Structure formats: structure tokens, C-alpha cells
């Protein structure tokens, strides 16, 4: 996060994961990412459309 803010001067980072991928959700939440919303029928896997979750982290938030 520090490199994203200082070296690349980013203001925010977004991350996405599948609804079923609880492990990734836990990692994002432990790193202070906030759930923003759901992408419905976002990714095609094995012939079926699955939803995705969108997370964000504002890097210069106090």
C-alpha cells in the first residue's frame, strides 16, 4: 500500500473477488478494504455466469 501511494501516487486501489471466494474476502477485509458492491453475472466459469464482489481502499484516508 505504501508503494502504491508514494511511488505510483495512487489515491485508491480496487480489488475484485468471486462471491464464493471467502478466503480472498477475508484477506481484503483484514487489509481494510471496504465492500463496495456486487457485479451481477460478472464472470463466465464452466459455462455459468457468476457474481463478483468489488472492494476498495482509499489510500490517503485519515
Helices and strands as residue ranges (DSSP letters): H 2-6, E 12-18, H 22-30, E 34-45, E 48-58
